[in-house]
Structure formats: structure tokens, C-alpha cells
């Protein structure tokens, strides 16, 4: 079966399908760019897919630059260097290229290159985004090369404060890319660890959005179908890296998760963010490690919803059946059994628990996330 092909305008213009990276120059020109800065992470910078993207832009008469000083958990120092590169090269827009790190930092570079206030003044708190000069936000075209974060369809970027190792969500509506190119062929070369981690990130986005108590039935419906796609296609993509149909459906699930979590996230992310900031762990894999412990801690508040979800997914035995499915899928994807096995020392749990309730995602947890509850979850995920 061949990869599906479509054009979507929700939540932004999405060019979806195998081979559509060829349309990158057209998308860049349509966004008003002549000298785009391609922002990606260090690991991707030397790979053939990045060189091909730069060659496409160059061959179309555009004048691309490259910035790749991006950590797996991007920092304010990476952002400052990216903004400096943007100005030094005389660029007029950003191609955010890669997984969550490249996408988030690329969007933040486009945002901050025209601002005069510190980046922390635009944290996703209340109406802080209105402090920004909207005319100082450069156009963005996003090209995901993984299937997990969904940042390509988001209006925010996550940046780690290098001074206190706290992740902050930087938000502005105009950070939403003008065009997204979702080409599943770009994800074929992902290592199995990244396929698993990014796929579980998409699943975590959908699961937490579905369980968040806010009223947003559109996001909730998207989350349900996103989880079905992960259930059906992540094991296939993991087992057969060149399964283009599975890769395509996982790219859909990733975008759907990011759209769905407008409804909210929860303790999976509230724990994962400080763990990643302090220990530089892969975000999606961290979500997968703590997921069962968070589900059990939230059980009293989500059991009825999970029973409905299980019925839709064809999983028997309600919450227990769904929980067993999650644990089984984790094992199939070689997710580490616990935090210590993942390289997170137990002596650091208290510091993580102190940070978790203050994370911007904590408010979406179905049960109020206190420091004591966060400690219980961490020790259950040990």
C-alpha cells in the first residue's frame, strides 16, 4: 500500500506525502523569504537529508544559511547564537528542520530575532505573548524529520534556562509556521531508539490531552484517533524502518498530538521536562518511562474515560487492559524499565519533584500535582 497524499489547512497549511520535500523552495518563496536560515540540530546537520534540503533551496535561486548549534534540549544560549547567526547572514525567515529540538529552536529564532525584550518575558503565562512586537516575527516554514513532537503545527517552543536548568514554554500565535512539509521519506533513516521515543512522545501528547479535564471536544476527538494510529503503526515503523505507510501515519499522529494538547497535558510532561532539563534525556523516551506510573496515580480520575478509549481501540478489560497494552508496547519498543535504568539517579528525584508542580503542563493533570504526588510517581517509575 502506498503512502497517503493530501493538502490540509488545519491548523496551518500542511503539504503531506512522500517526496513533497521537493516543494520546499516553493513554500519558502510563498512565505516571503529569499535568504532563509535553515535551523536544525547538530546530529542532523551532516546527514544527506539536510544537504539535500539546502541544495534544493540553493538550486532554486534562494540563498540559504545553516545553523546547527542546537542541543537535544535547546537552551537560551543556543537561541542567542541562532539569533546572532540570523542577523549576521542577513536572513529573512527560518526553515525549522528536524525533530523537536530543531523545530522549537528554529521557531524561537524567527520569533526573537525581532524582539528587544528577554526571551523569558514571553513565557506561556497569561497574556505575556502580547508583550511581543508582532512585526518582528520572521516567517517560518517547518519540516519535521521525526514523528513525535508535533512542534511543526505548534505556536510555541520549549527552551531550557541554562542558569537554573528549568524548561520554559515560549508562546506567540505567530510562531505557527506558515507552511509545513510532512514528508515521511525524511523519517526512514531514524534509529530505532528515536523512532520509539518520538512515537511514544506522540502517544503521550494524545493520552494526556484526552485525559486533561478541560472542555475541548475537538482536541479530544483528535487525540483518540491519534492514539489509534500510534497503536497500529508505531510497532510497524519500529520493526521495519522502510515501511513508508507506517511512517506516514506516524507523522499524522505526531501532528495530531500537538493539535490535541491545546486541551492540556499533565504529569507525564511535568515530570519529563525537569528530568530532561537536568539530565539531558530524550524527551519522548522520558515520557514513555514515566507513563505507567502516572497512569496508575491518576487512575481514579481517568478510569471511566480510559474505558471508553479502550472500547474504541478494541482493547478489552477497560483501564486494566489499556494499561497492560501500554506496558506491552513499551517493552516491544525497548523502552527502559525505569528511571534508574534510563540514567536518572534516584538521589535526584526530590529535586525533580520540587520542580514538577511548577511546570506549565502540570495544571492539566486530572489530579492536582503536588510535590508529594510527584515524588510518589517518580519512585513508582524508579
C-alpha positions in Angstrom: 0.0 0.0 0.0 1.3 3.4 -0.9 1.7 6.5 1.3 -1.3 8.8 1.5 -1.0 12.2 0.0 -3.1 15.2 1.0 -3.2 19.0 1.4 -4.5 20.3 4.8 -5.2 23.8 6.2 -5.7 22.8 9.8 -4.2 24.1 11.9 -2.0 25.6 9.2 -1.1 24.7 5.6 0.3 21.2 5.5 1.8 19.6 2.4 1.7 15.9 3.3 3.1 12.9 1.4 6.2 11.1 0.2 8.5 13.2 -1.9 7.0 16.6 -1.0 10.3 17.9 0.3 10.8 18.9 -3.4 8.2 21.6 -2.7 10.4 23.3 -0.1 11.6 26.2 -2.3 8.0 27.0 -3.4 6.9 27.0 0.3 9.8 29.2 1.3 9.1 31.7 -1.5 5.4 31.7 -0.7 6.3 32.7 2.9 8.2 35.7 1.6 11.7 34.5 2.1 14.7 35.0 -0.2 17.5 34.2 2.3 16.2 31.5 4.6 18.2 30.3 7.6 17.8 26.5 8.0 17.9 25.7 11.7 18.5 22.1 12.7 20.3 20.1 15.4 23.9 19.1 15.4 23.3 15.4 14.6 21.2 16.2 11.5 23.5 18.9 10.1 25.8 16.4 8.4 23.2 14.0 7.1 22.2 13.7 3.4 18.6 14.8 4.0 19.9 18.2 5.3 22.3 18.6 2.5 19.5 17.8 0.0 17.2 20.4 1.5 20.0 23.1 1.3 20.7 22.0 -2.3 17.0 22.3 -3.2 16.9 25.9 -1.8 20.2 26.9 -3.5 19.2 25.3 -6.8 16.0 27.4 -6.8 18.0 30.6 -6.6 17.5 31.1 -2.9 20.4 31.8 -0.6 20.1 29.5 2.4 22.3 29.6 5.6 22.7 26.8 8.1 22.6 27.0 11.9 23.0 23.7 13.8 24.4 24.6 17.2 21.3 23.1 18.9 21.3 20.7 21.8 18.8 17.9 22.2 17.1 20.0 24.8 17.7 23.6 23.4 18.9 26.3 25.7 18.8 30.1 25.8 22.5 30.0 24.8 21.6 28.1 21.6 18.8 30.6 21.0 21.2 33.6 21.4 23.7 32.0 19.0 20.9 31.3 16.5 19.6 34.9 16.6 23.2 36.1 16.1 23.6 33.8 13.0 20.3 35.1 11.6 21.4 38.7 11.8 25.0 38.0 10.6 23.7 36.2 7.5 21.1 38.9 6.6 18.3 36.3 6.7 14.6 37.0 6.2 13.0 33.9 7.5 13.6 30.4 9.0 13.3 26.9 7.8 12.9 24.9 11.0 14.2 21.4 10.1 14.4 18.3 12.3 12.9 16.9 15.4 11.6 18.8 18.4 14.9 20.5 19.2 15.4 21.9 15.7 11.8 22.8 15.2 11.5 24.5 18.6 14.7 26.5 18.3 14.0 27.5 14.7 10.6 28.9 15.6 12.1 30.7 18.6 14.9 32.2 16.4 12.3 33.5 14.0 10.4 35.0 16.9 13.3 36.5 18.9 15.3 38.0 16.0 13.0 41.0 16.0 12.3 41.4 19.8 14.0 43.7 22.2 12.9 42.1 25.5 14.4 39.0 27.0 13.0 35.7 25.9 11.7 34.9 29.4 9.3 37.8 29.1 7.3 35.7 26.6 6.8 32.6 28.6 3.4 31.0 28.1 1.8 32.7 31.2 -1.4 34.6 30.8 -1.2 37.2 28.1 2.6 37.6 28.2 2.7 36.9 24.5 1.1 40.4 23.9 4.4 41.9 25.0 6.0 40.9 21.7 6.3 43.1 18.6 4.4 41.0 16.0 6.1 42.8 13.2 9.4 41.5 14.5 8.5 37.8 13.9 10.0 36.4 10.8 8.2 33.8 8.6 8.6 30.1 9.3 8.4 27.0 7.2 8.7 23.8 9.2 10.0 20.4 8.0 9.7 17.6 10.6 12.2 14.7 10.2 10.8 12.7 13.2 7.3 11.7 14.1 6.7 12.7 17.7 6.9 16.3 19.0 4.4 17.8 16.5 6.1 21.2 17.0 5.7 21.8 13.3 2.0 22.6 14.0 2.5 24.4 17.3 2.6 28.0 18.4 5.3 27.6 21.0 8.9 26.4 21.6 10.4 24.8 24.7 13.7 26.4 25.8 15.8 25.4 28.8 17.1 28.2 31.0 20.8 27.4 31.3 21.1 29.2 34.6 18.6 27.2 36.6 18.0 24.2 34.3 14.3 24.8 34.0 12.4 24.3 30.8 10.2 27.2 29.7 7.4 27.3 27.1 7.8 30.4 24.8 4.5 31.2 23.1 3.1 33.5 20.4 0.3 32.8 17.9 2.6 34.0 15.0 5.1 31.3 15.9 2.8 28.9 14.0 4.7 28.0 10.8 3.1 29.4 7.5 3.6 26.0 5.8 4.6 22.6 7.0 6.1 19.9 4.7 5.4 16.4 6.1 7.4 14.0 4.0 7.6 10.6 5.6 10.6 9.7 3.5 12.6 12.0 5.7 12.0 9.8 8.7 13.1 6.5 7.1 16.6 6.7 8.4 15.7 7.3 12.0 17.5 5.0 14.5 15.1 2.6 16.3 15.6 4.4 19.6 14.5 7.7 18.0 11.6 6.0 16.2 10.4 4.6 19.6 11.0 7.7 21.6 9.4 10.1 19.2 6.5 7.8 18.6 5.8 7.5 22.4 6.0 11.3 22.6 3.1 11.5 20.1 1.2 8.9 22.1 1.9 10.8 25.4 0.6 14.0 23.8 -2.6 12.3 22.7 -3.1 10.4 26.0 -2.6 13.4 28.2 -4.8 15.7 26.0 -7.5 13.0 26.2 -7.3 12.8 30.0 -7.0 16.5 30.7 -10.1 17.8 32.4 -10.6 21.0 30.3 -13.5 21.1 27.8 -12.3 20.8 24.3 -14.1 18.0 22.4 -12.4 18.7 19.1 -9.0 18.2 20.6 -10.3 15.2 22.5 -11.5 13.6 19.3 -8.2 14.2 17.5 -6.4 12.6 20.5 -8.4 9.4 20.2 -7.6 8.9 16.5 -4.0 9.8 17.1 -3.7 7.0 19.7 -5.2 4.6 17.2 -2.6 5.5 14.6 0.2 5.0 17.1 -1.2 1.7 18.3 -1.5 0.4 14.8 1.6 1.9 13.1 4.4 2.6 15.7 5.3 -1.1 16.1 5.4 -1.4 12.3 7.6 1.6 11.9 9.9 0.3 14.6 10.1 -3.2 13.2 10.5 -2.1 9.5 12.2 1.3 9.2 11.4 1.5 5.4 7.6 0.9 5.9 6.6 4.2 4.3 2.9 3.8 5.1 3.6 3.3 8.8 6.0 6.3 8.7 3.3 8.5 7.1 0.6 7.6 9.6 3.1 8.3 12.5 3.7 11.7 11.1 0.0 12.3 11.1 -0.2 11.1 14.7 2.6 13.4 15.8 0.8 16.5 14.3 -2.5 15.3 15.8 -0.9 15.1 19.3 0.4 18.6 19.1 -3.0 19.9 18.0 -4.8 17.9 20.7 -2.7 19.2 23.5 -4.2 22.6 23.2 -6.6 20.9 25.7 -3.8 20.3 28.1 -1.1 18.0 29.1 -0.3 16.6 32.6 2.1 14.9 35.0 3.9 12.8 32.3 5.2 16.1 30.8 5.5 17.9 34.1 8.0 15.2 35.3 9.7 14.7 31.9 10.5 18.4 31.5 12.7 18.7 34.6 14.2 15.3 34.1 15.3 16.4 30.6 16.5 19.8 31.7 18.6 18.3 34.5 19.8 15.1 32.8 19.5 15.9 29.1 17.4 12.8 28.4 15.4 12.2 25.2 12.1 13.9 25.9 9.8 11.3 24.2 11.6 8.3 25.8 11.4 10.0 29.2 7.6 10.4 28.7 7.5 6.6 27.9 9.5 5.7 31.0 7.2 7.6 33.5 3.9 6.9 31.7 2.7 3.8 33.6 3.4 5.4 37.0 1.5 8.5 36.1 -1.4 6.5 34.7 -1.7 4.5 37.9 -1.5 7.6 40.1 -4.3 9.3 38.0 -6.5 6.1 37.8 -9.3 7.3 40.0 -9.9 10.4 37.8 -9.4 8.8 34.4 -10.7 5.2 34.7 -14.1 5.9 33.0 -12.5 7.8 30.1 -9.9 5.1 29.6 -12.7 2.6 29.4 -14.4 4.5 26.6 -11.0 4.9 24.9 -10.2 1.2 25.2 -13.5 0.3 23.6 -12.7 2.5 20.6 -9.2 1.0 20.3 -10.5 -2.6 20.5 -8.7 -3.3 23.8 -10.7 -5.4 26.2 -10.8 -5.0 30.1 -11.1 -1.2 30.3 -8.4 0.5 32.2 -6.5 -2.6 33.1 -6.5 -3.8 29.5 -5.3 -0.4 28.3 -2.6 -0.2 31.0 -1.3 -3.7 30.0 -1.3 -2.6 26.3 0.9 0.4 27.2 3.3 -1.7 29.2 3.4 -4.3 26.4 4.0 -1.6 23.7 6.8 -0.1 25.8 8.5 -3.5 26.1 8.1 -4.1 22.3 9.9 -0.7 21.7 12.7 -1.4 24.2 11.7 1.4 26.5 13.9 1.3 29.6 12.1 -0.4 32.5 12.6 2.6 34.9 14.3 5.9 35.5 17.4 4.5 37.1 17.9 2.1 34.2 17.4 5.2 32.0 20.3 7.0 33.7 18.3 9.2 36.1 19.8 8.8 39.6 17.3 8.2 42.5 19.1 10.8 44.6 17.8 13.5 42.2 14.2 12.6 42.5 13.4 15.1 45.2 14.7 18.0 43.1 12.7 16.8 40.1 9.6 16.5 42.3 10.1 20.0 43.6 10.1 21.4 40.0 7.3 19.3 38.5 4.3 21.2 40.1 5.6 24.5 38.7 5.9 23.2 35.2 3.4 24.8 32.8 2.0 21.4 31.9 1.2 20.4 35.5 -2.2 22.2 35.5 -3.7 19.8 33.0 -3.2 16.8 35.2 -6.5 15.2 36.2 -5.4 15.2 39.8 -3.7 18.2 41.4 0.1 17.5 41.0 1.6 18.2 44.4 5.3 17.7 45.3 4.3 14.6 47.3 2.4 13.1 44.4 5.2 13.9 42.1 7.6 12.1 44.4 5.3 9.1 44.6 5.1 8.9 40.8 8.9 9.2 40.5 9.5 6.4 42.9 6.9 4.2 41.2 8.7 4.8 37.9 12.1 4.1 39.6 
